[in-house]
Amino acid sequence: MTLQQLKYVITVAATGTITEAANKLYISQPSLTNAIHELEKEMNVVIFNRTNKGISISPEGEVFLGYARQVLEQANILEDRYKHTGCTRKQFCVSTQHYSFAVNAFVDLVKQFGQNDYDFSIRETRTYEIIEDVSYLRSEIGILFINDFNEAVIRKILRKNDLSFHELLVARPHVFISRFHPLAGRSIITNEELGDYPFLSFEQGEHNSCYFSEEIFSPVERRKNIRVRDRATLFNLLIGLNGYTVCSGVIDQKLNGPDIIAVPLADESEMRIGYITHSRGLHSELGSTYLELLHKYLKQQEQL
């Protein structure tokens, strides 16, 4: 088994086809196919299922690819630390729930390290996918929240995937609403006052359990529910339908616009927002800097 073979299978998994992977790797299709067959034979694992419709990743292949990404990530960290060639394309990926501070930190990271060639990704995605991304090392860092309701379930899944949770911020629940909302003038809002308005939340796909919800108090029964996939749609519906969502209260007008405001919710619960990492992984320089930038933005928020 070589690092080159691991790079081959990861590229095939990312592109979805042998043809595209071979073009990206600048090798012939037969050479790539033979290299993958040799790796599968040596490791006694079927990484890809082959059919007349193409290839797909097998269940055991998903596990193998997770380890392969981890090995390559550690190899890249070693090269960055000791070779100092300066010619390697910088790569970094973070998966996150929908938090403006996570985007702000990412923007600053690109500004700081993006002068030359780079390949950066930020995935605002579902909670379970965040955990999978970090577990399989598709992302170095994942950002999500836990509270008294979901903690036992989330921590069990993190332990199963050899992941660790690191707390960033303890936040009291707030309501995101339009500044034109009938309740916008209140200094504090109760759940009872929100009963007549649509509750907006981020849908979680096949894992649409209240334990994976991004919104605190997800088990609470509400008469009007709307689920969305992205931040822009949610904010448009907040304004257009006088809807609301329940969140941390950390808001950025540059990203979210001036028409969205955060009002404290009259409840004693807390959200513990943090980041998850693979327990056996090392932080890259990019990952360490990104975490520093996260702390910077959250410290600024605490001072507001």
LUMGUKE-385214 format. One line per 10 residues: number of its first residue (from 1); for each residue y, x, z of C-alpha. Coordinates in pm, whole numbers, plus 32768, in hexadecimal, padded with zeros to 4 digits. Example, Ala and Ser with C-alpha at 12.3 -4.5 7.8 and 13.67 -1.06 7.14 Angstrom:
BEGIN
1> 7E3E 84CE 830C | 7F96 8557 82CA
***
This chain:
BEGIN
1> 8000 8000 8000 | 8155 8088 7FA2 | 82BD 801B 7FD8 | 82D4 7FEE 7E60 | 81B7 7EF2 7E62 | 825F 7E33 7F7C | 83A1 7E2E 7EB4 | 82DF 7DA6 7D8B | 8247 7C7C 7E43 | 8391 7C27 7EEE
11> 8443 7C28 7D9E | 8339 7B48 7D03 | 8357 7A58 7E2A | 84D2 7A52 7E08 | 84D8 7A19 7C8F | 83AA 7934 7C7A | 831E 79CF 7B3C | 8277 7B14 7AD4 | 834E 7B23 799A | 849C 7B0E 7A4F
21> 8428 7BFB 7B61 | 83B4 7CFE 7A62 | 8504 7CF0 79B1 | 85BB 7D16 7AF9 | 84E0 7E3C 7B5F | 84F0 7EE0 7A05 | 8375 7EF9 79E1 | 827E 7E53 78F7 | 81D4 7D0C 7955 | 8073 7DA4 7947
31> 80DE 7EC3 7A2D | 8173 7DCF 7B27 | 8041 7CEC 7B1B | 7F55 7E12 7B4F | 8021 7E97 7C74 | 8014 7D44 7D20 | 7E9C 7D22 7CE1 | 7E62 7E7C 7D76 | 7F2E 7E26 7EAA | 7E78 7CDC 7EDE
41> 7D27 7D8A 7EB6 | 7D82 7EA3 7FA4 | 7E0B 7DB8 80B1 | 7D00 7CAD 8077 | 7E03 7B9A 8052 | 7E62 7AA4 7F40 | 7FDD 7AAB 7F36 | 800F 79D5 7E00 | 7F49 78B0 7D79 | 7F2A 78C0 7BFC
51> 7F13 7787 7B25 | 7F5B 7734 79BA | 80AE 76B8 7A34 | 810B 7806 7ACE | 80F7 7899 7C2D | 813A 781A 7D8A | 8135 78C3 7EDB | 7FF9 7883 7FA4 | 800C 782E 811A | 7F81 7985 8176
61> 8071 7A19 8076 | 819B 7987 8134 | 8125 7A3E 826C | 80EA 7B81 81AD | 8242 7B6E 810A | 82E1 7B44 825F | 8248 7C8E 82CF | 829D 7D31 8181 | 840D 7CD4 81A1 | 840D 7D60 8300
71> 837A 7EAD 828D | 8475 7ECF 8170 | 8596 7E6E 8251 | 8538 7F7A 834C | 8510 8077 8232 | 866C 8021 81B3 | 86FC 804B 8310 | 865B 81A3 832D | 86E7 820A 81DB | 8844 818D 8232
81> 883B 8245 837D | 87B0 8395 830D | 87DD 83C4 8197 | 894B 8357 8181 | 8938 8357 8007 | 8A3E 8249 7FE8 | 89A0 81CF 7EA2 | 88B9 80BE 7F28 | 892C 7F5A 7EE4 | 8983 7EBD 8031
91> 88BB 7D84 8083 | 88E8 7C89 8199 | 888D 7B1C 81D3 | 88DD 7A2D 82F0 | 885E 78C8 8318 | 892B 77DA 83E9 | 8972 7679 8451 | 8AC4 75FB 83D9 | 8BB9 76CC 84A8 | 8D0C 773F 8428
101> 8D07 7878 8501 | 8BC6 78E7 8455 | 8C76 78CE 8304 | 8DAD 7980 8386 | 8CDC 7AA5 8402 | 8C26 7AB3 82B4 | 8D6E 7AC1 81F6 | 8DE6 7BE5 82C9 | 8C97 7C95 829A | 8CB8 7C82 8120
111> 8E1E 7D00 8131 | 8DB0 7E26 8207 | 8C74 7E8D 814A | 8C99 7DF2 7FF1 | 8D67 7EFB 7F43 | 8C42 7F71 7E6B | 8AF7 7ED1 7DFF | 8A6D 7DD3 7EF5 | 8987 7CA7 7F0C | 89EE 7BC7 8031
121> 8979 7A65 807F | 89DF 795B 8179 | 8902 7827 818E | 898E 76F4 823B | 8844 763F 8256 | 8756 7570 832A | 86EE 75DC 8486 | 857D 760F 8438 | 85D3 76D4 82FF | 86B3 77B9 83CD
131> 858A 7809 84AB | 84A9 7840 837B | 85AA 7920 82D2 | 85BD 7A0A 83FD | 8446 79F9 843B | 83FC 7A6A 82D5 | 8525 7B5B 82DB | 85D3 7AAB 81BE | 86FB 7AB4 82B0 | 8745 7BBD 83B3
141> 87FE 7AC5 8494 | 87EF 794E 84CC | 88F2 787C 8585 | 889E 7737 8638 | 88CC 7683 8782 | 87EC 761A 88A0 | 8827 752B 89C0 | 8761 7488 8AD7 | 86C9 738D 89E3 | 8646 7470 88CF
151> 861A 75BA 8989 | 84A7 759B 89DC | 844C 7546 8873 | 852D 764C 87D1 | 84C5 7764 88BC | 8355 7715 8884 | 8385 7738 870B | 844C 7879 873A | 8339 7912 8812 | 8231 78AE 8713
161> 82F5 7963 8602 | 8346 7A93 86DB | 84BA 7A44 86DD | 85BF 7A72 87EE | 86F0 799A 883F | 8835 7A43 88AA | 894B 7969 8936 | 8AA7 7984 889B | 8B67 785E 8927 | 8B44 773D 8A1A
171> 8C07 7616 898C | 8C58 74BC 8A0C | 8C1E 73A1 8911 | 8D3E 7335 8833 | 8D6B 722C 872A | 8DD7 7291 85CC | 8EAB 717C 8533 | 8FC3 7154 8437 | 9122 717C 84C0 | 915C 701E 8430
181> 903C 6F89 84FA | 909A 6E6A 85E8 | 9024 6F42 870E | 90D6 707E 869D | 91E9 705C 87A0 | 90FB 7062 88C9 | 90E3 7192 89AA | 8F75 713D 89EA | 8E81 704A 8942 | 8D53 6F93 89D1
191> 8C0D 6F42 891F | 8C55 6DD2 8953 | 8D9C 6DEB 8893 | 8CE3 6E84 876B | 8BEB 6D67 874A | 8C9A 6CB6 8628 | 8CBE 6DEE 8551 | 8BBE 6E9B 846C | 8B0A 6FC3 8508 | 8AE4 70E5 8413
201> 89D4 71EB 8436 | 892C 72FA 8369 | 87D7 7288 82EE | 86B0 736B 833E | 85BD 7316 8227 | 844D 7304 8283 | 84A8 7387 83DE | 859E 726B 841B | 854E 7261 858E | 865D 7237 8694
211> 85E8 7387 8722 | 8666 7434 85E6 | 87AC 7375 85CC | 88F1 743C 85B8 | 89A3 732C 867A | 8989 730D 87F3 | 891B 71B5 8876 | 8846 717D 8740 | 874D 709D 8801 | 8867 6FA4 884D
221> 883D 6E61 8788 | 8964 6E1B 86A2 | 899C 6CE6 85CD | 8A31 6D9F 84A3 | 8993 6EE6 842A | 89D7 6FB9 82F6 | 891D 70FE 82B0 | 89A7 7209 81C6 | 8943 7362 8144 | 8A88 7425 813A
231> 8BC8 745C 81FE | 8CBA 73E8 80EC | 8C0D 7296 80C8 | 8C0C 7263 8240 | 8D80 72AB 825B | 8DD1 71C6 8134 | 8D15 70AC 81E1 | 8DC2 70F2 832B | 8F0A 70AF 827A | 8EA1 6F9E 8187
241> 8DD1 6ECA 8277 | 8E6F 6F18 83C9 | 8D24 6FB6 8423 | 8CDF 70B5 8531 | 8BEC 71C4 8592 | 8BA6 726F 86DD | 8BC3 73E8 86E5 | 8C34 751D 87A4 | 8DA8 74ED 876E | 8DCE 7642 86C7
251> 8EA3 75F3 8598 | 8F61 76BA 8491 | 9071 760A 83CE | 9068 770D 82B7 | 8EFF 76B0 826C | 8EF0 7547 82E2 | 904E 74DD 827B | 9169 744B 834C | 90E4 72E9 833F | 8FB9 7327 8424
261> 8FF1 7340 859C | 8F11 7376 86CB | 8F36 7293 87FC | 8E73 72CB 8942 | 8D56 71D7 8981 | 8D38 713F 8ADB | 8BE4 71CF 8B31 | 8B6A 72E4 8C18 | 8A69 7378 8B28 | 8A82 74D5 8A92
271> 8A24 7580 894B | 89AF 76E9 895F | 89F5 777E 880A | 894A 78C6 87BE | 889E 799B 86BB | 872D 79E0 8684 | 868D 7B24 860F | 852F 7BA1 85D4 | 84AD 7C3F 8715 | 8425 7D71 865F
281> 854F 7DA1 857B | 866E 7E97 8593 | 87D3 7E34 8544 | 885A 7ECD 8406 | 89BE 7F4F 8404 | 8A25 7E10 8351 | 896F 7D37 844D | 8A0E 7DE9 8576 | 8B68 7DCC 84DC | 8B34 7C5B 848F
291> 8ADD 7C19 85FC | 8C17 7CD2 866A | 8CE5 7BF5 8583 | 8C3E 7ABC 860E | 8C9E 7B24 876F | 8E02 7B67 86F9 | 8E32 7A0A 866C | 8D95 795E 8797 | 8E6E 7A28 8886 | 8FA1 79BA 87C1
301> 8F2B 7851 87E1 | 8F09 786F 895A | 9070 78E7 896F | 90FA 77B8 88B4
***
